[in-house]
Amino acid sequence: MNRWLSAAGILSLVTTGIHLFAGGPDVHAPLLESSPSPLLQTYVSLLWHATSAILLINSLALLFAAVNGRYRVPLAGGVIAQYLAYAALFVGYGLGYLGTLWATPQWAAFVVMAGLAAIGAQSGARPVSNVSV
C-alpha cells in the first residue's frame, strides 16, 4: 500500500464530500435559484454533478493506484494532470476576476492532492535498468 497515494485518495474523497454537502447549499442551490431559464438550470446541475462524478472517480483511481503498483503511475498521472488544471483554473479566475486567491481557496486542496499523488507515484516507480544486452 502506497501511503502517499492513499492520503491523496482520502483527501480527494473528503473534497468530494465537501463539494457535495457544503458546496451544494452554498453554490449549487443559489445558482439554480438565480437562473430564470430551465435550460441554464439544467446545465448548472449537469456541470455540478459531472464535477461530483469526476471527483469521485479520481478519488477511487488514487485509492486503486495506492494498492496496485502496475497502474500506479498512469492512474496517478491522469489525476495529477486534472487536479493541477483545476488548481490553475481556480488561481486564474480568482486572481483575474476577483483579485484574490482567498475567494477561491479550492486551488490549495487540488495542489496538495496533486503533490501527494506525485510523491506517491514517484515512490512507487521502478528505476530503469541501464544494463546493455
Secondary structure, 3 states (H helix, E strand, C coil): CCHHHHHHHHHHHHHHHHHHHCHHHHHHHHHHHHCCCHHHHHHHHHHHHHHHHHHHHHHHHHHHHHHCHHHHHHHHHHHHHHHHHHHHHHHHHHHHHHCCCCCCCHHHHHHHHHHHHHHHHHHHCCCCCCCCC
